[in-house]
Amino acid sequence: MAPDRAADRLSRRALLWGLGALSLRPWPARALSAALRADVHAELHAPEGWTSGGAGELGVSLHRRPVRALGLSAWRADATLDPKVKPATFFGVLSDIEAHLRLTPGLLASTVFLRDGDHAAFFQVLGAPPMTPVADRFWISESRGEARIGGDPDRYRRSWSTQAAPRHDDVRAQILARFPGAVEIGCAHGFWDLRRGPSGALEVSYRLVSDPGGSLPKGVASTVAGRGMPQTIRGIEREALRRG
C-alpha cells in the first residue's frame, strides 16, 4: 500500500471516535480536574462561524469552522437519534471508555488511569495497518462528564482534550515501553452535547478538531475526520439501543 493511502486509512480509523474516548484493570480513583484547553473549547462552543460542510450521510448534518487557536478546521455533526435511545444510556456509552476497545476498530489499548466520578484521564493506542510504513498512534486525554446540566435530566455533555508532555509523562513512558515506535498525535479536542428535541427524540451535537500527525496534510486529515463523524454517531446509537 502506498504511504499516502496507508496514512489516510490510519487517520480514518484514528478519528472514528474523535480521539476522545480505552484494556487494562482501571487504576485507583483520584482527584482529577479534567483539564480542557479553554480557548479551543470556547471556539468549538461558539454558535457563529459554522458553514455547511457538505452533504452529510446517515441523516447527519455536517458543518465546519476555523479554530484560530490551532490553525485547524473543526467539524460539527448534528443528528436526531432513534426515539428509543435514552439520554443516560447514550451518555453511558460515551463514558464507558474501556468498552471503546471493543467498539472501535484498530484500537490496541484503551485504558483509564485516573478517574473521579464522570471525569477520566485515559490513553488509547491505535495500531497501524499491517505491512505499511505507518507507525502506531497514541494519545493521552482528559475528559469531563456533565450530567443533568441545569437540572434537566436529559441534558448531558462529555468533553475532552489531549494532554501534551510533560503532563502524564509517567504514563507516556509506560505506553512507549509497551508499544515501541508508537507516535503521539498532535492534538484532539471536542465534545458531545445531548438534549431532548421538540419531537422528544434525543438530539446530538458532536464537535471535533484534531491533528493526527503523520504524512497527511492537515487539511486532508481534517476532511477525513469530518467524513467519519456520521458513522461514529450511528455506531454509538446502535450500542445505546443494544444496551436498552
VENLIN-V595185 format. One line per field, one symbol per residue. psi: psi as a letter, one per 20 degrees, with the letter a starting at -180 (. if undefined). A space follows every 50 residues. Layout:
psi=???
This chain:
psi=pqgghghggghghhjgjjji..prpqrqprppimpqoghghhhhiphrip rpjrprrkkpqpqqqqohhikrpqqpppqprpiippghgghhghimhhih hhiopiphqnppiqpncjqqprqqppqqqqkqjpqqqrqpqpqpppqlpk ioijpqppqqpqpqqjpkhhgghhghhhmpiqpprgrpqaqpppqprhii qpppppqppqniaaipqhgghggggghigghgghghgghghhh.
